[in-house]
Amino acid sequence: MSALAAKGVTVSLGGREVLDNVDFEAKRGEVVGLIGPNGAGKTTLLRVLTGLMIPDRGAVTLDEIELMSIPRVSRAKLIAYLPADAPVYWPLRVDRLVALGRIPHAGPWSGLNEADAEMTESAMARTDVLDLSSRVISSLSNGERARVLIARALAVEPEVLLADEPVSSLDPYHQLQVMELLQDVATDNRIVVAVLHDLTLAARFCDRIVLIHDGCIAHHGLPEAVLTSDIVRSVYGVETITASTSAGDFVVPWRRIDSGTHSP
Amino acid sequence: MLVALSVVVLVLFIASLATGHVSLPLIRTLVASFGDDPGMLGLILIEIRLPRALLAIIVGGSLGLAGAALQGLLRNPLADPGVIGVSSSAGLGAVLVIYFGIAAEWSLAVPIAAMTGAAIAVALLLGLAGRDAGPLTLILAGVAVNAFAGALISLALNLAPSPYAVIEAVFWLLGSLADRSFTHVWISLPLTLVGWILLATAARPLNALSLGDDVARSLGFNLSRVRGQVVLGAACCVGAGVAVSGAIGFVGLVVPHLLRPFVGHEPGRLLIASGLGGAALLLAADMAARLLPITHELRLGVVTALIGAPFFLHLIVRTRRTLI
């Protein structure tokens, strides 16, 4: 069952076509990895899927309903967006920051209630930041901060989680933890779309991979079908090492192809 | 926190009623003033000191609230009602009616012209900044409006027909709460209340904005509406305040700064606290202006700037490591 779908999405920014007639689809219960070189249009697609950007052409639907026709606040309960390198403008306390994710659920005149506090706490527990709850965000390391911001997105309890580079500043332990968490969120019959740069993690944890190149979907499908040496070579311009082990297959970028042979 | 601030405002309010050239037994006069014959002291209390103290609360509260809301909206600790050009445009309106001599004939001309000036500034600002303006565009548009209003004020002073008009305009621009009556309270109160409501109800979107525009929008807020609400709210209450008091600087800048650590730096919780803080600061500054043993009573804007500027510097030096 197709839940989140984009059809014929075209976006131009400053005269450049960032997305060109892109079709995208994510089903409930799956983690979709959005990969591609820098500037390919991954973040733009994610923002279109969130409803933050209205495409010049094409449309996004959630459960067959036109995304922009869903009222703002209902949409905010359904979809959580986690930007890459998001700023935090004031030195807020961690638990208060995570609680901001509960805003769409609060009534217009009532504050946050017990249930909101529980959701905030459970989101913090899932990203392993409960110890930090009374710390101030500006005093945290990049990795701790990233996990706090993920907790904020989880606190929304969304049907759809759209995460832009959620693991890029994490150490290996927490990268694995967050990827497991994304899988865990998806098994709850939710949809997770994550922009990833780490091909190994993408191959291991995503149910499906969508590879964007120059504003078009270059390839999509199961990880082993997309992350082949040939495809990675032609899109990223790097040679890879792939291996099959008893634990699973993996693909590691190894060497740049000489710039003369790679046309970006 | 809010309770403590409210108590401070109340104490300062009572102290303000008791402060002045004529010393009066506060409680006895208060009781007498509700009777048939208030007497001279009763008149001083009700007709002179009460409106003055009320205006300090109205204007100070507006400046504190608007400063906190604008700093939250623009995510810039340097923002204040002066930055978006509302104060100086209101000042321009007032200077113009003084310049053309209308003020001398009709005492309500100054407040009405000041409010009109503030309204034009907001219309200009929203027009300049456009629908999807970011915080930086808003600040820059505000700086431009501010500079232009300042230039026109200078022009008016430059071309003033008589030195008396210049003195009157300059004194008005320095800001004061002296010799205000209940008429001034009633002029400024309605628009001030509208502004307060607009600003105080923006707490939640301002909190969400701490995480950036995209996240705030993904949490269900229409940012164009939030910007309009805060800018309009600030213009209403600051414009109404400047209209009766003249320009009073630094309150909108310093008070939010001072109180931010006490509310966990949350822009939403800062709003009411900063409003109360602004009221307290202006009550205190107004008392200081009256109490200082100088033959010429100091203008309130001068007092707040004299206290505010060095204090602000001290604050910056002390907090520069934690300043974002």
Contacts between the chains, C-beta under 8 A, distances in Angstrom:
chain1	res1	chain2	res2	distance
A	47	B	214	7.2
A	50	B	214	7.9
A	50	B	218	5.7
A	51	B	218	7.8
A	52	B	214	5.6
A	52	B	217	5.7
A	52	B	218	6.5
A	72	B	220	4.8
A	72	B	221	7.6
A	72	B	222	6.5
A	73	B	220	4.3
A	75	B	220	6.8
A	76	B	218	6.4
A	76	B	219	5.2
A	76	B	220	3.1
A	77	B	220	7.7
A	79	B	218	6.8
A	80	B	218	6.8
A	81	B	214	6.4
A	81	B	215	6.6
A	81	B	218	3.9
A	83	B	212	6.8
A	83	B	214	5.2
A	83	B	215	6.5
A	86	B	211	6.2
A	86	B	212	5.3
A	86	B	214	7.4
A	86	B	215	6.3
A	87	B	211	7.7
A	87	B	212	5.2
A	88	B	210	6.3
A	88	B	211	6.2
A	88	B	212	8.0
A	89	B	75	4.2
A	89	B	209	7.4
A	89	B	210	5.0
A	89	B	211	7.8
A	89	B	212	7.4
A	89	B	324	6.5
A	90	B	75	7.8
A	90	B	210	5.1
A	90	B	260	7.7
A	90	B	265	4.2
A	90	B	266	7.2
A	90	B	267	6.6
A	90	B	324	6.7
A	91	B	265	5.1
A	91	B	322	6.5
A	91	B	324	6.4
A	92	B	210	6.1
A	92	B	264	6.5
A	92	B	265	5.7
A	92	B	266	6.3
A	93	B	264	5.2
A	96	B	264	6.0
A	96	B	266	6.3
A	97	B	210	7.6
A	97	B	211	7.6
A	100	B	207	6.0
A	100	B	208	6.0
A	100	B	210	7.4
A	100	B	211	6.4
A	100	B	219	7.1
A	101	B	219	7.6
A	103	B	204	6.0
A	103	B	207	7.4
A	103	B	208	5.8
A	103	B	219	4.9
A	103	B	220	7.2
A	104	B	219	5.7
A	104	B	220	4.9
A	106	B	204	7.5
A	136	B	265	8.0
A	138	B	322	7.2
A	138	B	324	6.6
A	149	B	211	7.9
A	152	B	211	7.1
A	152	B	215	7.9
A	156	B	219	7.7
